[in-house]
Amino acid sequence: MATLDVTEKVNVLVDAIGWEVFCEELMARMDEDALDAVCDRIAPRYGVELAGSRYAA
């Protein structure tokens, strides 16, 4: 079996378990500060303003 890069791993997992379960599993395993930073980085891309975000407009 060939080694998968991270994007391929995510795609395989999402295909197998679905986005909702994947997100729940990811959130359960991420450090709170890391998850907060990810949310802060993603939100502006989609026009979402998060209270207390380090990247708020």
PQR file of N, CA, C, O and H, with PARSE charges and radii, in Angstrom:
ATOM      1  N   MET A   1       0.842  -1.184   0.000 -0.4000 1.5000
ATOM      2  CA  MET A   1       0.000   0.000   0.000 -0.0000 2.0000
ATOM      3  C   MET A   1       0.887   1.246   0.000  0.5500 1.7000
ATOM      4  O   MET A   1       1.822   1.344   0.794 -0.5500 1.4000
ATOM      5  N   ALA A   2       0.600   2.173  -0.868 -0.4000 1.5000
ATOM      6  CA  ALA A   2       1.370   3.418  -0.978 -0.0000 2.0000
ATOM      7  C   ALA A   2       1.067   4.331   0.206  0.5500 1.7000
ATOM      8  O   ALA A   2      -0.025   4.299   0.773 -0.5500 1.4000
ATOM      9  H   ALA A   2      -0.160   2.093  -1.513  0.4000 1.0000
ATOM     10  N   THR A   3       2.044   5.135   0.561 -0.4000 1.5000
ATOM     11  CA  THR A   3       1.865   6.110   1.628 -0.0000 2.0000
ATOM     12  C   THR A   3       1.016   7.265   1.119  0.5500 1.7000
ATOM     13  O   THR A   3       1.254   7.783   0.027 -0.5500 1.4000
ATOM     14  H   THR A   3       2.931   5.161   0.100  0.4000 1.0000
ATOM     15  N   LEU A   4       0.026   7.668   1.909 -0.4000 1.5000
ATOM     16  CA  LEU A   4      -0.864   8.766   1.531 -0.0000 2.0000
ATOM     17  C   LEU A   4      -0.367  10.072   2.126  0.5500 1.7000
ATOM     18  O   LEU A   4       0.156  10.091   3.240 -0.5500 1.4000
ATOM     19  H   LEU A   4      -0.166   7.247   2.796  0.4000 1.0000
ATOM     20  N   ASP A   5      -0.531  11.176   1.381 -0.4000 1.5000
ATOM     21  CA  ASP A   5      -0.249  12.480   1.981 -0.0000 2.0000
ATOM     22  C   ASP A   5      -1.458  12.867   2.839  0.5500 1.7000
ATOM     23  O   ASP A   5      -2.480  12.180   2.822 -0.5500 1.4000
ATOM     24  H   ASP A   5      -0.957  11.161   0.476  0.4000 1.0000
ATOM     25  N   VAL A   6      -1.340  13.948   3.574 -0.4000 1.5000
ATOM     26  CA  VAL A   6      -2.383  14.314   4.536 -0.0000 2.0000
ATOM     27  C   VAL A   6      -3.728  14.583   3.861  0.5500 1.7000
ATOM     28  O   VAL A   6      -4.770  14.215   4.403 -0.5500 1.4000
ATOM     29  H   VAL A   6      -0.510  14.506   3.588  0.4000 1.0000
ATOM     30  N   THR A   7      -3.723  15.212   2.705 -0.4000 1.5000
ATOM     31  CA  THR A   7      -4.983  15.479   1.999 -0.0000 2.0000
ATOM     32  C   THR A   7      -5.664  14.177   1.603  0.5500 1.7000
ATOM     33  O   THR A   7      -6.880  14.034   1.734 -0.5500 1.4000
ATOM     34  H   THR A   7      -2.876  15.512   2.264  0.4000 1.0000
ATOM     35  N   GLU A   8      -4.873  13.235   1.121 -0.4000 1.5000
ATOM     36  CA  GLU A   8      -5.427  11.935   0.748 -0.0000 2.0000
ATOM     37  C   GLU A   8      -5.975  11.197   1.970  0.5500 1.7000
ATOM     38  O   GLU A   8      -7.018  10.548   1.888 -0.5500 1.4000
ATOM     39  H   GLU A   8      -3.885  13.351   1.014  0.4000 1.0000
ATOM     40  N   LYS A   9      -5.277  11.295   3.095 -0.4000 1.5000
ATOM     41  CA  LYS A   9      -5.755  10.661   4.329 -0.0000 2.0000
ATOM     42  C   LYS A   9      -7.104  11.236   4.748  0.5500 1.7000
ATOM     43  O   LYS A   9      -8.022  10.496   5.103 -0.5500 1.4000
ATOM     44  H   LYS A   9      -4.430  11.822   3.161  0.4000 1.0000
ATOM     45  N   VAL A  10      -7.214  12.558   4.702 -0.4000 1.5000
ATOM     46  CA  VAL A  10      -8.479  13.210   5.053 -0.0000 2.0000
ATOM     47  C   VAL A  10      -9.587  12.733   4.120  0.5500 1.7000
ATOM     48  O   VAL A  10     -10.675  12.385   4.579 -0.5500 1.4000
ATOM     49  H   VAL A  10      -6.468  13.159   4.414  0.4000 1.0000
ATOM     50  N   ASN A  11      -9.324  12.716   2.831 -0.4000 1.5000
ATOM     51  CA  ASN A  11     -10.336  12.291   1.864 -0.0000 2.0000
ATOM     52  C   ASN A  11     -10.789  10.856   2.090  0.5500 1.7000
ATOM     53  O   ASN A  11     -11.982  10.565   2.007 -0.5500 1.4000
ATOM     54  H   ASN A  11      -8.440  12.999   2.458  0.4000 1.0000
ATOM     55  N   VAL A  12      -9.855   9.958   2.373 -0.4000 1.5000
ATOM     56  CA  VAL A  12     -10.200   8.559   2.629 -0.0000 2.0000
ATOM     57  C   VAL A  12     -11.062   8.450   3.884  0.5500 1.7000
ATOM     58  O   VAL A  12     -12.076   7.752   3.888 -0.5500 1.4000
ATOM     59  H   VAL A  12      -8.885  10.195   2.440  0.4000 1.0000
ATOM     60  N   LEU A  13     -10.657   9.139   4.944 -0.4000 1.5000
ATOM     61  CA  LEU A  13     -11.434   9.098   6.187 -0.0000 2.0000
ATOM     62  C   LEU A  13     -12.823   9.682   6.013  0.5500 1.7000
ATOM     63  O   LEU A  13     -13.803   9.096   6.475 -0.5500 1.4000
ATOM     64  H   LEU A  13      -9.834   9.707   4.940  0.4000 1.0000
ATOM     65  N   VAL A  14     -12.923  10.820   5.359 -0.4000 1.5000
ATOM     66  CA  VAL A  14     -14.225  11.460   5.149 -0.0000 2.0000
ATOM     67  C   VAL A  14     -15.125  10.564   4.305  0.5500 1.7000
ATOM     68  O   VAL A  14     -16.318  10.444   4.584 -0.5500 1.4000
ATOM     69  H   VAL A  14     -12.128  11.296   4.983  0.4000 1.0000
ATOM     70  N   ASP A  15     -14.569   9.943   3.288 -0.4000 1.5000
ATOM     71  CA  ASP A  15     -15.360   9.005   2.478 -0.0000 2.0000
ATOM     72  C   ASP A  15     -15.869   7.843   3.324  0.5500 1.7000
ATOM     73  O   ASP A  15     -16.987   7.369   3.127 -0.5500 1.4000
ATOM     74  H   ASP A  15     -13.600  10.041   3.061  0.4000 1.0000
ATOM     75  N   ALA A  16     -15.049   7.389   4.262 -0.4000 1.5000
ATOM     76  CA  ALA A  16     -15.401   6.224   5.073 -0.0000 2.0000
ATOM     77  C   ALA A  16     -16.368   6.546   6.209  0.5500 1.7000
ATOM     78  O   ALA A  16     -17.279   5.768   6.492 -0.5500 1.4000
ATOM     79  H   ALA A  16     -14.141   7.775   4.422  0.4000 1.0000
ATOM     80  N   ILE A  17     -16.168   7.706   6.868 -0.4000 1.5000
ATOM     81  CA  ILE A  17     -16.959   7.983   8.079 -0.0000 2.0000
ATOM     82  C   ILE A  17     -17.849   9.216   7.975  0.5500 1.7000
ATOM     83  O   ILE A  17     -18.703   9.422   8.838 -0.5500 1.4000
ATOM     84  H   ILE A  17     -15.428   8.338   6.638  0.4000 1.0000
ATOM     85  N   GLY A  18     -17.676  10.035   6.951 -0.4000 1.5000
ATOM     86  CA  GLY A  18     -18.484  11.244   6.781 -0.0000 2.0000
ATOM     87  C   GLY A  18     -17.869  12.447   7.489  0.5500 1.7000
ATOM     88  O   GLY A  18     -17.074  12.307   8.418 -0.5500 1.4000
ATOM     89  H   GLY A  18     -16.983   9.867   6.250  0.4000 1.0000
ATOM     90  N   TRP A  19     -18.260  13.637   7.022 -0.4000 1.5000
ATOM     91  CA  TRP A  19     -17.703  14.889   7.556 -0.0000 2.0000
ATOM     92  C   TRP A  19     -18.027  15.098   9.023  0.5500 1.7000
ATOM     93  O   TRP A  19     -17.162  15.502   9.800 -0.5500 1.4000
ATOM     94  H   TRP A  19     -18.906  13.751   6.267  0.4000 1.0000
ATOM     95  N   GLU A  20     -19.267  14.826   9.406 -0.4000 1.5000
ATOM     96  CA  GLU A  20     -19.674  15.092  10.788 -0.0000 2.0000
ATOM     97  C   GLU A  20     -18.834  14.290  11.781  0.5500 1.7000
ATOM     98  O   GLU A  20     -18.325  14.840  12.758 -0.5500 1.4000
ATOM     99  H   GLU A  20     -19.969  14.498   8.775  0.4000 1.0000
ATOM    100  N   VAL A  21     -18.694  13.009  11.532 -0.4000 1.5000
ATOM    101  CA  VAL A  21     -17.905  12.161  12.430 -0.0000 2.0000
ATOM    102  C   VAL A  21     -16.435  12.570  12.381  0.5500 1.7000
ATOM    103  O   VAL A  21     -15.774  12.628  13.418 -0.5500 1.4000
ATOM    104  H   VAL A  21     -19.107  12.562  10.738  0.4000 1.0000
ATOM    105  N   PHE A  22     -15.922  12.852  11.188 -0.4000 1.5000
ATOM    106  CA  PHE A  22     -14.530  13.286  11.070 -0.0000 2.0000
ATOM    107  C   PHE A  22     -14.281  14.538  11.911  0.5500 1.7000
ATOM    108  O   PHE A  22     -13.296  14.612  12.646 -0.5500 1.4000
ATOM    109  H   PHE A  22     -16.460  12.804  10.346  0.4000 1.0000
ATOM    110  N   CYS A  23     -15.176  15.520  11.802 -0.4000 1.5000
ATOM    111  CA  CYS A  23     -15.024  16.764  12.565 -0.0000 2.0000
ATOM    112  C   CYS A  23     -15.110  16.515  14.067  0.5500 1.7000
ATOM    113  O   CYS A  23     -14.336  17.083  14.837 -0.5500 1.4000
ATOM    114  H   CYS A  23     -15.976  15.460  11.205  0.4000 1.0000
ATOM    115  N   GLU A  24     -16.045  15.670  14.485 -0.4000 1.5000
ATOM    116  CA  GLU A  24     -16.165  15.340  15.911 -0.0000 2.0000
ATOM    117  C   GLU A  24     -14.880  14.693  16.429  0.5500 1.7000
ATOM    118  O   GLU A  24     -14.396  15.036  17.507 -0.5500 1.4000
ATOM    119  H   GLU A  24     -16.674  15.208  13.859  0.4000 1.0000
ATOM    120  N   GLU A  25     -14.337  13.764  15.659 -0.4000 1.5000
ATOM    121  CA  GLU A  25     -13.100  13.085  16.057 -0.0000 2.0000
ATOM    122  C   GLU A  25     -11.928  14.060  16.103  0.5500 1.7000
ATOM    123  O   GLU A  25     -11.116  14.017  17.027 -0.5500 1.4000
ATOM    124  H   GLU A  25     -14.730  13.485  14.783  0.4000 1.0000
ATOM    125  N   LEU A  26     -11.841  14.925  15.120 -0.4000 1.5000
ATOM    126  CA  LEU A  26     -10.773  15.916  15.070 -0.0000 2.0000
ATOM    127  C   LEU A  26     -10.842  16.847  16.279  0.5500 1.7000
ATOM    128  O   LEU A  26      -9.835  17.099  16.941 -0.5500 1.4000
ATOM    129  H   LEU A  26     -12.501  14.960  14.369  0.4000 1.0000
ATOM    130  N   MET A  27     -12.036  17.349  16.555 -0.4000 1.5000
ATOM    131  CA  MET A  27     -12.217  18.267  17.683 -0.0000 2.0000
ATOM    132  C   MET A  27     -11.903  17.589  19.015  0.5500 1.7000
ATOM    133  O   MET A  27     -11.360  18.223  19.919 -0.5500 1.4000
ATOM    134  H   MET A  27     -12.854  17.144  16.018  0.4000 1.0000
ATOM    135  N   ALA A  28     -12.237  16.325  19.139 -0.4000 1.5000
ATOM    136  CA  ALA A  28     -11.993  15.598  20.384 -0.0000 2.0000
ATOM    137  C   ALA A  28     -10.502  15.395  20.649  0.5500 1.7000
ATOM    138  O   ALA A  28     -10.089  15.193  21.791 -0.5500 1.4000
ATOM    139  H   ALA A  28     -12.678  15.809  18.405  0.4000 1.0000
ATOM    140  N   ARG A  29      -9.704  15.451  19.593 -0.4000 1.5000
ATOM    141  CA  ARG A  29      -8.285  15.158  19.735 -0.0000 2.0000
ATOM    142  C   ARG A  29      -7.370  16.378  19.651  0.5500 1.7000
ATOM    143  O   ARG A  29      -6.176  16.274  19.932 -0.5500 1.4000
ATOM    144  H   ARG A  29     -10.039  15.616  18.666  0.4000 1.0000
ATOM    145  N   MET A  30      -7.911  17.516  19.273 -0.4000 1.5000
ATOM    146  CA  MET A  30      -7.082  18.718  19.138 -0.0000 2.0000
ATOM    147  C   MET A  30      -6.996  19.467  20.456  0.5500 1.7000
ATOM    148  O   MET A  30      -7.968  19.559  21.205 -0.5500 1.4000
ATOM    149  H   MET A  30      -8.881  17.601  19.045  0.4000 1.0000
ATOM    150  N   ASP A  31      -5.829  19.993  20.719 -0.4000 1.5000
ATOM    151  CA  ASP A  31      -5.626  20.900  21.832 -0.0000 2.0000
ATOM    152  C   ASP A  31      -6.546  22.103  21.627  0.5500 1.7000
ATOM    153  O   ASP A  31      -6.721  22.552  20.494 -0.5500 1.4000
ATOM    154  H   ASP A  31      -5.039  19.919  20.111  0.4000 1.0000
ATOM    155  N   GLU A  32      -7.130  22.627  22.692 -0.4000 1.5000
ATOM    156  CA  GLU A  32      -8.084  23.735  22.572 -0.0000 2.0000
ATOM    157  C   GLU A  32      -7.472  24.955  21.888  0.5500 1.7000
ATOM    158  O   GLU A  32      -8.130  25.599  21.072 -0.5500 1.4000
ATOM    159  H   GLU A  32      -6.988  22.262  23.612  0.4000 1.0000
ATOM    160  N   ASP A  33      -6.232  25.275  22.209 -0.4000 1.5000
ATOM    161  CA  ASP A  33      -5.578  26.433  21.587 -0.0000 2.0000
ATOM    162  C   ASP A  33      -5.372  26.215  20.086  0.5500 1.7000
ATOM    163  O   ASP A  33      -5.528  27.145  19.295 -0.5500 1.4000
ATOM    164  H   ASP A  33      -5.697  24.752  22.872  0.4000 1.0000
ATOM    165  N   ALA A  34      -5.025  24.999  19.700 -0.4000 1.5000
ATOM    166  CA  ALA A  34      -4.838  24.695  18.275 -0.0000 2.0000
ATOM    167  C   ALA A  34      -6.165  24.789  17.529  0.5500 1.7000
ATOM    168  O   ALA A  34      -6.222  25.345  16.432 -0.5500 1.4000
ATOM    169  H   ALA A  34      -4.898  24.243  20.342  0.4000 1.0000
ATOM    170  N   LEU A  35      -7.221  24.254  18.112 -0.4000 1.5000
ATOM    171  CA  LEU A  35      -8.541  24.319  17.486 -0.0000 2.0000
ATOM    172  C   LEU A  35      -9.009  25.768  17.369  0.5500 1.7000
ATOM    173  O   LEU A  35      -9.589  26.156  16.354 -0.5500 1.4000
ATOM    174  H   LEU A  35      -7.175  23.803  19.003  0.4000 1.0000
ATOM    175  N   ASP A  36      -8.759  26.560  18.396 -0.4000 1.5000
ATOM    176  CA  ASP A  36      -9.110  27.980  18.373 -0.0000 2.0000
ATOM    177  C   ASP A  36      -8.371  28.700  17.244  0.5500 1.7000
ATOM    178  O   ASP A  36      -8.959  29.507  16.524 -0.5500 1.4000
ATOM    179  H   ASP A  36      -8.288  26.245  19.220  0.4000 1.0000
ATOM    180  N   ALA A  37      -7.089  28.402  17.098 -0.4000 1.5000
ATOM    181  CA  ALA A  37      -6.291  29.033  16.040 -0.0000 2.0000
ATOM    182  C   ALA A  37      -6.799  28.632  14.655  0.5500 1.7000
ATOM    183  O   ALA A  37      -6.857  29.468  13.754 -0.5500 1.4000
ATOM    184  H   ALA A  37      -6.612  27.747  17.682  0.4000 1.0000
ATOM    185  N   VAL A  38      -7.163  27.374  14.480 -0.4000 1.5000
ATOM    186  CA  VAL A  38      -7.692  26.912  13.192 -0.0000 2.0000
ATOM    187  C   VAL A  38      -8.989  27.646  12.871  0.5500 1.7000
ATOM    188  O   VAL A  38      -9.170  28.123  11.751 -0.5500 1.4000
ATOM    189  H   VAL A  38      -7.116  26.695  15.212  0.4000 1.0000
ATOM    190  N   CYS A  39      -9.887  27.740  13.842 -0.4000 1.5000
ATOM    191  CA  CYS A  39     -11.155  28.456  13.629 -0.0000 2.0000
ATOM    192  C   CYS A  39     -10.902  29.915  13.266  0.5500 1.7000
ATOM    193  O   CYS A  39     -11.540  30.459  12.365 -0.5500 1.4000
ATOM    194  H   CYS A  39      -9.740  27.353  14.752  0.4000 1.0000
ATOM    195  N   ASP A  40      -9.964  30.544  13.975 -0.4000 1.5000
ATOM    196  CA  ASP A  40      -9.638  31.944  13.700 -0.0000 2.0000
ATOM    197  C   ASP A  40      -9.080  32.141  12.295  0.5500 1.7000
ATOM    198  O   ASP A  40      -9.310  33.183  11.681 -0.5500 1.4000
ATOM    199  H   ASP A  40      -9.445  30.102  14.707  0.4000 1.0000
ATOM    200  N   ARG A  41      -8.362  31.169  11.787 -0.4000 1.5000
ATOM    201  CA  ARG A  41      -7.786  31.264  10.444 -0.0000 2.0000
ATOM    202  C   ARG A  41      -8.821  31.007   9.354  0.5500 1.7000
ATOM    203  O   ARG A  41      -8.782  31.636   8.296 -0.5500 1.4000
ATOM    204  H   ARG A  41      -8.175  30.323  12.286  0.4000 1.0000
ATOM    205  N   ILE A  42      -9.746  30.082   9.610 -0.4000 1.5000
ATOM    206  CA  ILE A  42     -10.740  29.708   8.602 -0.0000 2.0000
ATOM    207  C   ILE A  42     -11.843  30.749   8.474  0.5500 1.7000
ATOM    208  O   ILE A  42     -12.260  31.063   7.359 -0.5500 1.4000
ATOM    209  H   ILE A  42      -9.778  29.570  10.468  0.4000 1.0000
ATOM    210  N   ALA A  43     -12.316  31.282   9.567 -0.4000 1.5000
ATOM    211  CA  ALA A  43     -13.484  32.172   9.585 -0.0000 2.0000
ATOM    212  C   ALA A  43     -13.405  33.323   8.580  0.5500 1.7000
ATOM    213  O   ALA A  43     -14.365  33.529   7.839 -0.5500 1.4000
ATOM    214  H   ALA A  43     -11.977  31.027  10.473  0.4000 1.0000
ATOM    215  N   PRO A  44     -12.309  34.078   8.521 -0.5600 1.5000
ATOM    216  CA  PRO A  44     -12.266  35.208   7.588  0.2800 2.0000
ATOM    217  C   PRO A  44     -12.406  34.808   6.121  0.5500 1.7000
ATOM    218  O   PRO A  44     -12.912  35.587   5.314 -0.5500 1.4000
ATOM    219  N   ARG A  45     -11.970  33.624   5.776 -0.4000 1.5000
ATOM    220  CA  ARG A  45     -12.086  33.156   4.387 -0.0000 2.0000
ATOM    221  C   ARG A  45     -13.535  33.072   3.940  0.5500 1.7000
ATOM    222  O   ARG A  45     -13.834  33.182   2.751 -0.5500 1.4000
ATOM    223  H   ARG A  45     -11.559  32.991   6.432  0.4000 1.0000
ATOM    224  N   TYR A  46     -14.434  32.877   4.899 -0.4000 1.5000
ATOM    225  CA  TYR A  46     -15.847  32.694   4.581 -0.0000 2.0000
ATOM    226  C   TYR A  46     -16.708  33.837   5.097  0.5500 1.7000
ATOM    227  O   TYR A  46     -17.933  33.727   5.154 -0.5500 1.4000
ATOM    228  H   TYR A  46     -14.191  32.787   5.865  0.4000 1.0000
ATOM    229  N   GLY A  47     -16.054  34.945   5.475 -0.4000 1.5000
ATOM    230  CA  GLY A  47     -16.778  36.122   5.918 -0.0000 2.0000
ATOM    231  C   GLY A  47     -17.434  35.965   7.273  0.5500 1.7000
ATOM    232  O   GLY A  47     -18.383  36.682   7.591 -0.5500 1.4000
ATOM    233  H   GLY A  47     -15.059  35.034   5.429  0.4000 1.0000
ATOM    234  N   VAL A  48     -16.939  35.036   8.075 -0.4000 1.5000
ATOM    235  CA  VAL A  48     -17.495  34.805   9.410 -0.0000 2.0000
ATOM    236  C   VAL A  48     -16.633  35.545  10.420  0.5500 1.7000
ATOM    237  O   VAL A  48     -15.411  35.396  10.436 -0.5500 1.4000
ATOM    238  H   VAL A  48     -16.168  34.454   7.817  0.4000 1.0000
ATOM    239  N   GLU A  49     -17.276  36.340  11.260 -0.4000 1.5000
ATOM    240  CA  GLU A  49     -16.545  37.061  12.295 -0.0000 2.0000
ATOM    241  C   GLU A  49     -16.768  36.363  13.627  0.5500 1.7000
ATOM    242  O   GLU A  49     -17.906  36.190  14.063 -0.5500 1.4000
ATOM    243  H   GLU A  49     -18.268  36.461  11.247  0.4000 1.0000
ATOM    244  N   LEU A  50     -15.689  35.969  14.264 -0.4000 1.5000
ATOM    245  CA  LEU A  50     -15.763  35.284  15.547 -0.0000 2.0000
ATOM    246  C   LEU A  50     -15.369  36.242  16.664  0.5500 1.7000
ATOM    247  O   LEU A  50     -14.336  36.905  16.578 -0.5500 1.4000
ATOM    248  H   LEU A  50     -14.764  36.110  13.910  0.4000 1.0000
ATOM    249  N   ALA A  51     -16.182  36.318  17.706 -0.4000 1.5000
ATOM    250  CA  ALA A  51     -15.856  37.164  18.858 -0.0000 2.0000
ATOM    251  C   ALA A  51     -14.543  36.679  19.469  0.5500 1.7000
ATOM    252  O   ALA A  51     -14.367  35.485  19.709 -0.5500 1.4000
ATOM    253  H   ALA A  51     -17.021  35.779  17.777  0.4000 1.0000
ATOM    254  N   GLY A  52     -13.640  37.599  19.713 -0.4000 1.5000
ATOM    255  CA  GLY A  52     -12.368  37.260  20.329 -0.0000 2.0000
ATOM    256  C   GLY A  52     -11.333  36.697  19.377  0.5500 1.7000
ATOM    257  O   GLY A  52     -10.269  36.256  19.813 -0.5500 1.4000
ATOM    258  H   GLY A  52     -13.783  38.569  19.518  0.4000 1.0000
ATOM    259  N   SER A  53     -11.623  36.703  18.091 -0.4000 1.5000
ATOM    260  CA  SER A  53     -10.676  36.173  17.117 -0.0000 2.0000
ATOM    261  C   SER A  53      -9.448  37.064  17.027  0.5500 1.7000
ATOM    262  O   SER A  53      -9.547  38.291  17.058 -0.5500 1.4000
ATOM    263  H   SER A  53     -12.487  37.061  17.737  0.4000 1.0000
ATOM    264  N   ARG A  54      -8.313  36.438  16.916 -0.4000 1.5000
ATOM    265  CA  ARG A  54      -7.060  37.187  16.750 -0.0000 2.0000
ATOM    266  C   ARG A  54      -6.965  37.821  15.369  0.5500 1.7000
ATOM    267  O   ARG A  54      -6.146  38.710  15.140 -0.5500 1.4000
ATOM    268  H   ARG A  54      -8.232  35.441  16.891  0.4000 1.0000
ATOM    269  N   TYR A  55      -7.812  37.353  14.447 -0.4000 1.5000
ATOM    270  CA  TYR A  55      -7.750  37.826  13.066 -0.0000 2.0000
ATOM    271  C   TYR A  55      -9.005  38.582  12.660  0.5500 1.7000
ATOM    272  O   TYR A  55      -9.286  38.715  11.469 -0.5500 1.4000
ATOM    273  H   TYR A  55      -8.478  36.630  14.634  0.4000 1.0000
ATOM    274  N   ALA A  56      -9.758  39.075  13.621 -0.4000 1.5000
ATOM    275  CA  ALA A  56     -11.004  39.792  13.314 -0.0000 2.0000
ATOM    276  C   ALA A  56     -10.699  41.038  12.493  0.5500 1.7000
ATOM    277  O   ALA A  56      -9.682  41.704  12.682 -0.5500 1.4000
ATOM    278  H   ALA A  56      -9.530  38.967  14.589  0.4000 1.0000
ATOM    279  N   ALA A  57     -11.600  41.323  11.590 -0.4000 1.5000
ATOM    280  CA  ALA A  57     -11.420  42.492  10.710 -0.0000 2.0000
ATOM    281  C   ALA A  57     -11.688  43.779  11.458  0.5500 1.7000
ATOM    282  O   ALA A  57     -11.586  44.862  10.880 -0.5500 1.4000
ATOM    283  H   ALA A  57     -12.427  40.782  11.436  0.4000 1.0000
TER
END
